[in-house]
Amino acid sequence: MKCIECGGEYTESTKSHVVDSESLIIIRNVPCLECNQCGDTVYTDTVIRRLDEIIDSLKSFLGEIAVVDYSDNQAA
Ligand SMILES: [Zn+2]
């Protein structure tokens, strides 16, 4: 897969996904593809759906900051 920004190659990586809404939600170790030239990152459809599920499951969370690990939520 080629980067649409610079034409570089994507390689598999992980990153922390941050959602800043009513609460700050940080999901660590999210699998992504990272461009080896410009550092642009993309998620696969599977990962995007999984992130939505994790974020949904944290909607009732009333604290200010939630930090979860992507892999900890696989079975949830
Ligand atoms: Zn790029």
PDB file of the backbone (N, CA, C, O) and the ligand in Angstrom, with CONECT records:
HET     ZN  A 101       1
ATOM      1  N   MET A   1       0.842  -1.199   0.000  1.00  0.00           N
ATOM      2  CA  MET A   1       0.000   0.000   0.000  1.00  0.00           C
ATOM      3  C   MET A   1       0.879   1.252   0.000  1.00  0.00           C
ATOM      4  O   MET A   1       1.838   1.355   0.765  1.00  0.00           O
ATOM      5  N   LYS A   2       0.529   2.206  -0.879  1.00  0.00           N
ATOM      6  CA  LYS A   2       1.314   3.434  -0.996  1.00  0.00           C
ATOM      7  C   LYS A   2       0.638   4.595  -0.276  1.00  0.00           C
ATOM      8  O   LYS A   2      -0.589   4.685  -0.224  1.00  0.00           O
ATOM      9  N   CYS A   3       1.469   5.484   0.280  1.00  0.00           N
ATOM     10  CA  CYS A   3       0.975   6.675   0.952  1.00  0.00           C
ATOM     11  C   CYS A   3       0.374   7.642  -0.076  1.00  0.00           C
ATOM     12  O   CYS A   3       0.989   7.934  -1.101  1.00  0.00           O
ATOM     13  N   ILE A   4      -0.837   8.133   0.215  1.00  0.00           N
ATOM     14  CA  ILE A   4      -1.451   9.082  -0.722  1.00  0.00           C
ATOM     15  C   ILE A   4      -0.815  10.459  -0.617  1.00  0.00           C
ATOM     16  O   ILE A   4      -0.967  11.284  -1.519  1.00  0.00           O
ATOM     17  N   GLU A   5      -0.101  10.715   0.483  1.00  0.00           N
ATOM     18  CA  GLU A   5       0.530  12.026   0.674  1.00  0.00           C
ATOM     19  C   GLU A   5       1.839  12.140  -0.105  1.00  0.00           C
ATOM     20  O   GLU A   5       2.080  13.132  -0.793  1.00  0.00           O
ATOM     21  N   CYS A   6       2.679  11.111   0.011  1.00  0.00           N
ATOM     22  CA  CYS A   6       4.037  11.241  -0.521  1.00  0.00           C
ATOM     23  C   CYS A   6       4.465  10.074  -1.400  1.00  0.00           C
ATOM     24  O   CYS A   6       5.542  10.117  -1.994  1.00  0.00           O
ATOM     25  N   GLY A   7       3.629   9.016  -1.497  1.00  0.00           N
ATOM     26  CA  GLY A   7       4.005   7.870  -2.322  1.00  0.00           C
ATOM     27  C   GLY A   7       4.930   6.899  -1.624  1.00  0.00           C
ATOM     28  O   GLY A   7       5.392   5.933  -2.230  1.00  0.00           O
ATOM     29  N   GLY A   8       5.207   7.149  -0.343  1.00  0.00           N
ATOM     30  CA  GLY A   8       6.066   6.236   0.425  1.00  0.00           C
ATOM     31  C   GLY A   8       5.352   4.940   0.729  1.00  0.00           C
ATOM     32  O   GLY A   8       4.163   4.792   0.447  1.00  0.00           O
ATOM     33  N   GLU A   9       6.077   4.007   1.302  1.00  0.00           N
ATOM     34  CA  GLU A   9       5.516   2.702   1.649  1.00  0.00           C
ATOM     35  C   GLU A   9       5.052   2.707   3.103  1.00  0.00           C
ATOM     36  O   GLU A   9       5.710   3.260   3.984  1.00  0.00           O
ATOM     37  N   TYR A  10       3.890   2.070   3.329  1.00  0.00           N
ATOM     38  CA  TYR A  10       3.427   1.902   4.706  1.00  0.00           C
ATOM     39  C   TYR A  10       4.027   0.640   5.307  1.00  0.00           C
ATOM     40  O   TYR A  10       4.136  -0.389   4.639  1.00  0.00           O
ATOM     41  N   THR A  11       4.411   0.727   6.563  1.00  0.00           N
ATOM     42  CA  THR A  11       4.861  -0.447   7.290  1.00  0.00           C
ATOM     43  C   THR A  11       4.020  -0.580   8.554  1.00  0.00           C
ATOM     44  O   THR A  11       3.499   0.407   9.073  1.00  0.00           O
ATOM     45  N   GLU A  12       3.893  -1.831   9.048  1.00  0.00           N
ATOM     46  CA  GLU A  12       3.072  -2.070  10.236  1.00  0.00           C
ATOM     47  C   GLU A  12       3.730  -1.457  11.464  1.00  0.00           C
ATOM     48  O   GLU A  12       4.941  -1.555  11.662  1.00  0.00           O
ATOM     49  N   SER A  13       2.901  -0.825  12.276  1.00  0.00           N
ATOM     50  CA  SER A  13       3.397  -0.174  13.478  1.00  0.00           C
ATOM     51  C   SER A  13       2.280  -0.152  14.508  1.00  0.00           C
ATOM     52  O   SER A  13       1.206  -0.706  14.272  1.00  0.00           O
ATOM     53  N   THR A  14       2.520   0.475  15.635  1.00  0.00           N
ATOM     54  CA  THR A  14       1.457   0.699  16.613  1.00  0.00           C
ATOM     55  C   THR A  14       1.558   2.142  17.092  1.00  0.00           C
ATOM     56  O   THR A  14       2.633   2.741  17.082  1.00  0.00           O
ATOM     57  N   LYS A  15       0.420   2.686  17.512  1.00  0.00           N
ATOM     58  CA  LYS A  15       0.426   4.038  18.042  1.00  0.00           C
ATOM     59  C   LYS A  15      -0.638   4.159  19.118  1.00  0.00           C
ATOM     60  O   LYS A  15      -1.474   3.269  19.280  1.00  0.00           O
ATOM     61  N   SER A  16      -0.605   5.258  19.848  1.00  0.00           N
ATOM     62  CA  SER A  16      -1.660   5.539  20.813  1.00  0.00           C
ATOM     63  C   SER A  16      -2.717   6.387  20.131  1.00  0.00           C
ATOM     64  O   SER A  16      -2.413   7.408  19.514  1.00  0.00           O
ATOM     65  N   HIS A  17      -3.973   5.947  20.252  1.00  0.00           N
ATOM     66  CA  HIS A  17      -5.085   6.686  19.657  1.00  0.00           C
ATOM     67  C   HIS A  17      -5.733   7.524  20.754  1.00  0.00           C
ATOM     68  O   HIS A  17      -6.117   6.987  21.793  1.00  0.00           O
ATOM     69  N   VAL A  18      -5.858   8.819  20.538  1.00  0.00           N
ATOM     70  CA  VAL A  18      -6.390   9.722  21.549  1.00  0.00           C
ATOM     71  C   VAL A  18      -7.723  10.294  21.073  1.00  0.00           C
ATOM     72  O   VAL A  18      -7.832  10.820  19.965  1.00  0.00           O
ATOM     73  N   VAL A  19      -8.740  10.179  21.939  1.00  0.00           N
ATOM     74  CA  VAL A  19     -10.046  10.761  21.662  1.00  0.00           C
ATOM     75  C   VAL A  19     -10.290  11.834  22.709  1.00  0.00           C
ATOM     76  O   VAL A  19     -10.331  11.543  23.904  1.00  0.00           O
ATOM     77  N   ASP A  20     -10.450  13.051  22.271  1.00  0.00           N
ATOM     78  CA  ASP A  20     -10.655  14.156  23.202  1.00  0.00           C
ATOM     79  C   ASP A  20     -12.086  14.636  23.072  1.00  0.00           C
ATOM     80  O   ASP A  20     -12.383  15.522  22.271  1.00  0.00           O
ATOM     81  N   SER A  21     -12.995  14.034  23.883  1.00  0.00           N
ATOM     82  CA  SER A  21     -14.396  14.468  23.859  1.00  0.00           C
ATOM     83  C   SER A  21     -14.759  14.905  25.272  1.00  0.00           C
ATOM     84  O   SER A  21     -14.063  15.740  25.851  1.00  0.00           O
ATOM     85  N   GLU A  22     -15.850  14.353  25.851  1.00  0.00           N
ATOM     86  CA  GLU A  22     -16.185  14.719  27.228  1.00  0.00           C
ATOM     87  C   GLU A  22     -15.116  14.233  28.187  1.00  0.00           C
ATOM     88  O   GLU A  22     -14.758  14.911  29.150  1.00  0.00           O
ATOM     89  N   SER A  23     -14.619  13.048  27.902  1.00  0.00           N
ATOM     90  CA  SER A  23     -13.467  12.527  28.627  1.00  0.00           C
ATOM     91  C   SER A  23     -12.322  12.396  27.634  1.00  0.00           C
ATOM     92  O   SER A  23     -12.533  12.322  26.423  1.00  0.00           O
ATOM     93  N   LEU A  24     -11.114  12.368  28.168  1.00  0.00           N
ATOM     94  CA  LEU A  24      -9.960  12.098  27.325  1.00  0.00           C
ATOM     95  C   LEU A  24      -9.726  10.595  27.352  1.00  0.00           C
ATOM     96  O   LEU A  24      -9.455  10.023  28.407  1.00  0.00           O
ATOM     97  N   ILE A  25      -9.831   9.963  26.200  1.00  0.00           N
ATOM     98  CA  ILE A  25      -9.655   8.518  26.106  1.00  0.00           C
ATOM     99  C   ILE A  25      -8.374   8.229  25.329  1.00  0.00           C
ATOM    100  O   ILE A  25      -8.200   8.685  24.199  1.00  0.00           O
ATOM    101  N   ILE A  26      -7.497   7.477  25.943  1.00  0.00           N
ATOM    102  CA  ILE A  26      -6.240   7.110  25.291  1.00  0.00           C
ATOM    103  C   ILE A  26      -6.206   5.602  25.137  1.00  0.00           C
ATOM    104  O   ILE A  26      -6.263   4.869  26.125  1.00  0.00           O
ATOM    105  N   ILE A  27      -6.114   5.143  23.909  1.00  0.00           N
ATOM    106  CA  ILE A  27      -6.043   3.715  23.629  1.00  0.00           C
ATOM    107  C   ILE A  27      -4.627   3.421  23.131  1.00  0.00           C
ATOM    108  O   ILE A  27      -4.206   3.909  22.082  1.00  0.00           O
ATOM    109  N   ARG A  28      -3.913   2.622  23.898  1.00  0.00           N
ATOM    110  CA  ARG A  28      -2.513   2.382  23.570  1.00  0.00           C
ATOM    111  C   ARG A  28      -2.320   1.145  22.715  1.00  0.00           C
ATOM    112  O   ARG A  28      -3.162   0.247  22.692  1.00  0.00           O
ATOM    113  N   ASN A  29      -1.199   1.113  22.014  1.00  0.00           N
ATOM    114  CA  ASN A  29      -0.796  -0.061  21.217  1.00  0.00           C
ATOM    115  C   ASN A  29      -1.809  -0.426  20.129  1.00  0.00           C
ATOM    116  O   ASN A  29      -2.086  -1.602  19.892  1.00  0.00           O
ATOM    117  N   VAL A  30      -2.348   0.588  19.480  1.00  0.00           N
ATOM    118  CA  VAL A  30      -3.293   0.344  18.394  1.00  0.00           C
ATOM    119  C   VAL A  30      -2.505  -0.002  17.124  1.00  0.00           C
ATOM    120  O   VAL A  30      -1.634   0.762  16.709  1.00  0.00           O
ATOM    121  N   PRO A  31      -2.809  -1.158  16.505  1.00  0.00           N
ATOM    122  CA  PRO A  31      -2.112  -1.499  15.259  1.00  0.00           C
ATOM    123  C   PRO A  31      -2.447  -0.494  14.162  1.00  0.00           C
ATOM    124  O   PRO A  31      -3.611  -0.140  13.977  1.00  0.00           O
ATOM    125  N   CYS A  32      -1.449  -0.044  13.448  1.00  0.00           N
ATOM    126  CA  CYS A  32      -1.684   0.894  12.355  1.00  0.00           C
ATOM    127  C   CYS A  32      -0.625   0.665  11.289  1.00  0.00           C
ATOM    128  O   CYS A  32       0.307  -0.118  11.472  1.00  0.00           O
ATOM    129  N   LEU A  33      -0.787   1.361  10.176  1.00  0.00           N
ATOM    130  CA  LEU A  33       0.233   1.371   9.137  1.00  0.00           C
ATOM    131  C   LEU A  33       0.840   2.759   9.126  1.00  0.00           C
ATOM    132  O   LEU A  33       0.122   3.758   9.106  1.00  0.00           O
ATOM    133  N   GLU A  34       2.172   2.822   9.138  1.00  0.00           N
ATOM    134  CA  GLU A  34       2.849   4.106   9.190  1.00  0.00           C
ATOM    135  C   GLU A  34       3.724   4.288   7.962  1.00  0.00           C
ATOM    136  O   GLU A  34       4.495   3.400   7.600  1.00  0.00           O
ATOM    137  N   CYS A  35       3.599   5.450   7.323  1.00  0.00           N
ATOM    138  CA  CYS A  35       4.414   5.763   6.151  1.00  0.00           C
ATOM    139  C   CYS A  35       5.869   5.919   6.572  1.00  0.00           C
ATOM    140  O   CYS A  35       6.177   6.622   7.534  1.00  0.00           O
ATOM    141  N   ASN A  36       6.756   5.258   5.841  1.00  0.00           N
ATOM    142  CA  ASN A  36       8.172   5.324   6.213  1.00  0.00           C
ATOM    143  C   ASN A  36       8.824   6.633   5.760  1.00  0.00           C
ATOM    144  O   ASN A  36       9.982   6.892   6.088  1.00  0.00           O
ATOM    145  N   GLN A  37       8.094   7.452   5.015  1.00  0.00           N
ATOM    146  CA  GLN A  37       8.673   8.720   4.581  1.00  0.00           C
ATOM    147  C   GLN A  37       8.118   9.922   5.351  1.00  0.00           C
ATOM    148  O   GLN A  37       8.883  10.719   5.894  1.00  0.00           O
ATOM    149  N   CYS A  38       6.772  10.054   5.398  1.00  0.00           N
ATOM    150  CA  CYS A  38       6.210  11.257   6.032  1.00  0.00           C
ATOM    151  C   CYS A  38       5.599  10.968   7.397  1.00  0.00           C
ATOM    152  O   CYS A  38       5.191  11.895   8.097  1.00  0.00           O
ATOM    153  N   GLY A  39       5.527   9.683   7.789  1.00  0.00           N
ATOM    154  CA  GLY A  39       5.016   9.347   9.111  1.00  0.00           C
ATOM    155  C   GLY A  39       3.498   9.348   9.207  1.00  0.00           C
ATOM    156  O   GLY A  39       2.948   9.207  10.299  1.00  0.00           O
ATOM    157  N   ASP A  40       2.809   9.507   8.073  1.00  0.00           N
ATOM    158  CA  ASP A  40       1.348   9.440   8.075  1.00  0.00           C
ATOM    159  C   ASP A  40       0.903   8.062   8.551  1.00  0.00           C
ATOM    160  O   ASP A  40       1.502   7.054   8.176  1.00  0.00           O
ATOM    161  N   THR A  41      -0.149   8.009   9.380  1.00  0.00           N
ATOM    162  CA  THR A  41      -0.626   6.716   9.860  1.00  0.00           C
ATOM    163  C   THR A  41      -2.072   6.495   9.444  1.00  0.00           C
ATOM    164  O   THR A  41      -2.876   7.426   9.412  1.00  0.00           O
ATOM    165  N   VAL A  42      -2.387   5.244   9.127  1.00  0.00           N
ATOM    166  CA  VAL A  42      -3.759   4.860   8.783  1.00  0.00           C
ATOM    167  C   VAL A  42      -4.122   3.596   9.550  1.00  0.00           C
ATOM    168  O   VAL A  42      -3.262   2.785   9.895  1.00  0.00           O
ATOM    169  N   TYR A  43      -5.427   3.450   9.810  1.00  0.00           N
ATOM    170  CA  TYR A  43      -5.935   2.241  10.449  1.00  0.00           C
ATOM    171  C   TYR A  43      -6.681   1.419   9.425  1.00  0.00           C
ATOM    172  O   TYR A  43      -7.260   1.965   8.485  1.00  0.00           O
ATOM    173  N   THR A  44      -6.673   0.105   9.600  1.00  0.00           N
ATOM    174  CA  THR A  44      -7.505  -0.746   8.755  1.00  0.00           C
ATOM    175  C   THR A  44      -8.956  -0.633   9.231  1.00  0.00           C
ATOM    176  O   THR A  44      -9.218  -0.172  10.342  1.00  0.00           O
ATOM    177  N   ASP A  45      -9.904  -1.063   8.373  1.00  0.00           N
ATOM    178  CA  ASP A  45     -11.328  -1.013   8.730  1.00  0.00           C
ATOM    179  C   ASP A  45     -11.604  -1.796  10.008  1.00  0.00           C
ATOM    180  O   ASP A  45     -12.396  -1.373  10.851  1.00  0.00           O
ATOM    181  N   THR A  46     -10.939  -2.945  10.142  1.00  0.00           N
ATOM    182  CA  THR A  46     -11.123  -3.778  11.339  1.00  0.00           C
ATOM    183  C   THR A  46     -10.741  -3.000  12.591  1.00  0.00           C
ATOM    184  O   THR A  46     -11.456  -3.033  13.593  1.00  0.00           O
ATOM    185  N   VAL A  47      -9.611  -2.301  12.530  1.00  0.00           N
ATOM    186  CA  VAL A  47      -9.141  -1.552  13.688  1.00  0.00           C
ATOM    187  C   VAL A  47     -10.080  -0.385  13.982  1.00  0.00           C
ATOM    188  O   VAL A  47     -10.363  -0.099  15.146  1.00  0.00           O
ATOM    189  N   ILE A  48     -10.561   0.285  12.949  1.00  0.00           N
ATOM    190  CA  ILE A  48     -11.485   1.415  13.141  1.00  0.00           C
ATOM    191  C   ILE A  48     -12.758   0.938  13.845  1.00  0.00           C
ATOM    192  O   ILE A  48     -13.255   1.601  14.755  1.00  0.00           O
ATOM    193  N   ARG A  49     -13.285  -0.225  13.414  1.00  0.00           N
ATOM    194  CA  ARG A  49     -14.493  -0.767  14.065  1.00  0.00           C
ATOM    195  C   ARG A  49     -14.217  -1.103  15.522  1.00  0.00           C
ATOM    196  O   ARG A  49     -15.033  -0.825  16.401  1.00  0.00           O
ATOM    197  N   ARG A  50     -13.056  -1.705  15.769  1.00  0.00           N
ATOM    198  CA  ARG A  50     -12.664  -2.088  17.134  1.00  0.00           C
ATOM    199  C   ARG A  50     -12.524  -0.835  18.009  1.00  0.00           C
ATOM    200  O   ARG A  50     -12.946  -0.839  19.165  1.00  0.00           O
ATOM    201  N   LEU A  51     -11.940   0.222  17.468  1.00  0.00           N
ATOM    202  CA  LEU A  51     -11.791   1.462  18.227  1.00  0.00           C
ATOM    203  C   LEU A  51     -13.160   2.028  18.587  1.00  0.00           C
ATOM    204  O   LEU A  51     -13.372   2.493  19.707  1.00  0.00           O
ATOM    205  N   ASP A  52     -14.097   1.987  17.620  1.00  0.00           N
ATOM    206  CA  ASP A  52     -15.460   2.464  17.886  1.00  0.00           C
ATOM    207  C   ASP A  52     -16.085   1.695  19.047  1.00  0.00           C
ATOM    208  O   ASP A  52     -16.726   2.277  19.922  1.00  0.00           O
ATOM    209  N   GLU A  53     -15.885   0.365  19.039  1.00  0.00           N
ATOM    210  CA  GLU A  53     -16.443  -0.469  20.112  1.00  0.00           C
ATOM    211  C   GLU A  53     -15.831  -0.104  21.459  1.00  0.00           C
ATOM    212  O   GLU A  53     -16.532   0.015  22.464  1.00  0.00           O
ATOM    213  N   ILE A  54     -14.519   0.071  21.463  1.00  0.00           N
ATOM    214  CA  ILE A  54     -13.845   0.409  22.718  1.00  0.00           C
ATOM    215  C   ILE A  54     -14.339   1.766  23.228  1.00  0.00           C
ATOM    216  O   ILE A  54     -14.618   1.929  24.416  1.00  0.00           O
ATOM    217  N   ILE A  55     -14.441   2.728  22.319  1.00  0.00           N
ATOM    218  CA  ILE A  55     -14.878   4.076  22.709  1.00  0.00           C
ATOM    219  C   ILE A  55     -16.327   4.033  23.200  1.00  0.00           C
ATOM    220  O   ILE A  55     -16.673   4.686  24.184  1.00  0.00           O
ATOM    221  N   ASP A  56     -17.176   3.256  22.503  1.00  0.00           N
ATOM    222  CA  ASP A  56     -18.568   3.082  22.943  1.00  0.00           C
ATOM    223  C   ASP A  56     -18.629   2.517  24.357  1.00  0.00           C
ATOM    224  O   ASP A  56     -19.409   2.973  25.193  1.00  0.00           O
ATOM    225  N   SER A  57     -17.787   1.512  24.607  1.00  0.00           N
ATOM    226  CA  SER A  57     -17.816   0.847  25.910  1.00  0.00           C
ATOM    227  C   SER A  57     -17.350   1.778  27.024  1.00  0.00           C
ATOM    228  O   SER A  57     -17.607   1.522  28.201  1.00  0.00           O
ATOM    229  N   LEU A  58     -16.666   2.855  26.655  1.00  0.00           N
ATOM    230  CA  LEU A  58     -16.170   3.804  27.653  1.00  0.00           C
ATOM    231  C   LEU A  58     -17.078   5.029  27.798  1.00  0.00           C
ATOM    232  O   LEU A  58     -16.779   5.940  28.570  1.00  0.00           O
ATOM    233  N   LYS A  59     -18.188   5.045  27.052  1.00  0.00           N
ATOM    234  CA  LYS A  59     -19.083   6.205  27.074  1.00  0.00           C
ATOM    235  C   LYS A  59     -19.622   6.480  28.469  1.00  0.00           C
ATOM    236  O   LYS A  59     -19.825   7.634  28.848  1.00  0.00           O
ATOM    237  N   SER A  60     -19.857   5.406  29.236  1.00  0.00           N
ATOM    238  CA  SER A  60     -20.420   5.582  30.582  1.00  0.00           C
ATOM    239  C   SER A  60     -19.350   5.950  31.599  1.00  0.00           C
ATOM    240  O   SER A  60     -19.648   6.249  32.756  1.00  0.00           O
ATOM    241  N   PHE A  61     -18.118   5.922  31.155  1.00  0.00           N
ATOM    242  CA  PHE A  61     -17.006   6.285  32.027  1.00  0.00           C
ATOM    243  C   PHE A  61     -17.083   7.764  32.367  1.00  0.00           C
ATOM    244  O   PHE A  61     -17.176   8.608  31.475  1.00  0.00           O
ATOM    245  N   LEU A  62     -17.043   8.083  33.676  1.00  0.00           N
ATOM    246  CA  LEU A  62     -17.295   9.468  34.075  1.00  0.00           C
ATOM    247  C   LEU A  62     -16.046  10.221  34.516  1.00  0.00           C
ATOM    248  O   LEU A  62     -16.112  11.410  34.827  1.00  0.00           O
ATOM    249  N   GLY A  63     -14.916   9.537  34.544  1.00  0.00           N
ATOM    250  CA  GLY A  63     -13.681  10.206  34.919  1.00  0.00           C
ATOM    251  C   GLY A  63     -13.190  11.121  33.809  1.00  0.00           C
ATOM    252  O   GLY A  63     -13.790  11.191  32.736  1.00  0.00           O
ATOM    253  N   GLU A  64     -12.111  11.810  34.072  1.00  0.00           N
ATOM    254  CA  GLU A  64     -11.596  12.746  33.069  1.00  0.00           C
ATOM    255  C   GLU A  64     -10.698  12.079  32.043  1.00  0.00           C
ATOM    256  O   GLU A  64     -10.663  12.480  30.879  1.00  0.00           O
ATOM    257  N   ILE A  65      -9.976  11.062  32.481  1.00  0.00           N
ATOM    258  CA  ILE A  65      -9.028  10.416  31.581  1.00  0.00           C
ATOM    259  C   ILE A  65      -9.151   8.905  31.698  1.00  0.00           C
ATOM    260  O   ILE A  65      -9.098   8.357  32.799  1.00  0.00           O
ATOM    261  N   ALA A  66      -9.316   8.230  30.565  1.00  0.00           N
ATOM    262  CA  ALA A  66      -9.315   6.774  30.539  1.00  0.00           C
ATOM    263  C   ALA A  66      -8.145   6.323  29.672  1.00  0.00           C
ATOM    264  O   ALA A  66      -7.984   6.783  28.542  1.00  0.00           O
ATOM    265  N   VAL A  67      -7.338   5.428  30.207  1.00  0.00           N
ATOM    266  CA  VAL A  67      -6.236   4.879  29.428  1.00  0.00           C
ATOM    267  C   VAL A  67      -6.445   3.371  29.344  1.00  0.00           C
ATOM    268  O   VAL A  67      -6.453   2.684  30.365  1.00  0.00           O
ATOM    269  N   VAL A  68      -6.615   2.854  28.125  1.00  0.00           N
ATOM    270  CA  VAL A  68      -6.807   1.423  27.948  1.00  0.00           C
ATOM    271  C   VAL A  68      -5.803   0.914  26.915  1.00  0.00           C
ATOM    272  O   VAL A  68      -5.243   1.678  26.129  1.00  0.00           O
ATOM    273  N   ASP A  69      -5.599  -0.386  26.944  1.00  0.00           N
ATOM    274  CA  ASP A  69      -4.719  -1.003  25.977  1.00  0.00           C
ATOM    275  C   ASP A  69      -5.578  -1.706  24.927  1.00  0.00           C
ATOM    276  O   ASP A  69      -6.503  -2.443  25.269  1.00  0.00           O
ATOM    277  N   TYR A  70      -5.278  -1.482  23.675  1.00  0.00           N
ATOM    278  CA  TYR A  70      -6.058  -2.080  22.579  1.00  0.00           C
ATOM    279  C   TYR A  70      -6.193  -3.590  22.754  1.00  0.00           C
ATOM    280  O   TYR A  70      -7.289  -4.127  22.593  1.00  0.00           O
ATOM    281  N   SER A  71      -5.119  -4.278  23.075  1.00  0.00           N
ATOM    282  CA  SER A  71      -5.139  -5.734  23.159  1.00  0.00           C
ATOM    283  C   SER A  71      -5.892  -6.232  24.381  1.00  0.00           C
ATOM    284  O   SER A  71      -6.349  -7.375  24.392  1.00  0.00           O
ATOM    285  N   ASP A  72      -6.033  -5.400  25.416  1.00  0.00           N
ATOM    286  CA  ASP A  72      -6.780  -5.803  26.597  1.00  0.00           C
ATOM    287  C   ASP A  72      -8.268  -5.923  26.313  1.00  0.00           C
ATOM    288  O   ASP A  72      -8.999  -6.540  27.089  1.00  0.00           O
ATOM    289  N   ASN A  73      -8.722  -5.346  25.220  1.00  0.00           N
ATOM    290  CA  ASN A  73     -10.157  -5.286  24.927  1.00  0.00           C
ATOM    291  C   ASN A  73     -10.604  -6.288  23.867  1.00  0.00           C
ATOM    292  O   ASN A  73     -11.762  -6.263  23.450  1.00  0.00           O
ATOM    293  N   GLN A  74      -9.722  -7.153  23.433  1.00  0.00           N
ATOM    294  CA  GLN A  74     -10.050  -8.076  22.347  1.00  0.00           C
ATOM    295  C   GLN A  74     -11.253  -8.962  22.678  1.00  0.00           C
ATOM    296  O   GLN A  74     -12.089  -9.220  21.812  1.00  0.00           O
ATOM    297  N   ALA A  75     -11.345  -9.427  23.921  1.00  0.00           N
ATOM    298  CA  ALA A  75     -12.388 -10.373  24.279  1.00  0.00           C
ATOM    299  C   ALA A  75     -13.663  -9.686  24.752  1.00  0.00           C
ATOM    300  O   ALA A  75     -14.682 -10.352  24.941  1.00  0.00           O
ATOM    301  N   ALA A  76     -13.631  -8.402  24.941  1.00  0.00           N
ATOM    302  CA  ALA A  76     -14.768  -7.673  25.516  1.00  0.00           C
ATOM    303  C   ALA A  76     -15.950  -7.653  24.559  1.00  0.00           C
ATOM    304  O   ALA A  76     -16.993  -7.084  24.878  1.00  0.00           O
TER     305      ALA A  76
HETATM  306 ZN    ZN A 101       3.837   9.444   3.244  1.00  0.00          ZN2+
END
